[in-house]
Amino acid sequence: MASGCFWGREFYLRKLPGVISTRTGFMGGTVANPTYQQVCTKVTGHAETVEVVYDASILSTHALLVEFFTLHDFTVDRSRNGGQYRSAIFLPPNDKHALEQEQTALKILAKLRANDFSLATELWKDAIFYPADNRHQQYCSSKGMVPKRRGAGVIRKILTL
C-alpha cells in the first residue's frame, strides 16, 4: 500500500492486531531494485509503499483498508513528478487472497465515490515489491518518533457502516 511517506504509514499499520510483519519499500515504477535516493529523484516512477503481511483470521482485508484510507488524503493526485507519495493499493501477485483483496478494495473505492469523494487511489495488480534499505525499516519506532495522524473519523464511519 502506498499513501505518502512510508515511515509513518508503517508505524501505524504495524500496530494493527493481526499484522504479522511490515516492510517499507517501493512499487509501481520502472527501475528494478531502486534505492531511496533514486526514488527521491522522482524519475523511477516508484511509490513509497508498505508491505503488510497479516493473518486474515484476525485482521480482515476490509479492516486493513479502512486503516489505510484513514492514514492519508486519498483525494489528492500525487502521480505527477514521479508519484513517490501517491495513493495506491498493490495487490500481491500469485497470492491466494488476491481476488478477495481486489473485490474488497473495489467495494471500498465505490463506497467512497458514492459519498462524493474524488479518488486519486490507484489499484495495481502484479507489481513487484522492492524492499527499502534496513535503515528505513521501522524507522519511526527505532527513532522513538510518533508520526502525526490525520483526523479521519468521517472516513472510518463511512467505511464501517
Secondary structure as UniProt FT lines:
FT   STRAND          2..3
FT   HELIX           6..14
FT   TURN            17..18
FT   STRAND          19..27
FT   HELIX           36..40
FT   TURN            41..42
FT   STRAND          47..54
FT   TURN            56..58
FT   HELIX           61..70
FT   TURN            74..75
FT   TURN            81..82
FT   TURN            84..85
FT   STRAND          87..91
FT   TURN            93..94
FT   TURN            96..97
FT   HELIX           98..114
FT   TURN            115..116
FT   STRAND          122..125
FT   STRAND          130..131
FT   HELIX           134..136
FT   TURN            137..138
FT   HELIX           139..143
FT   HELIX           153..160
//
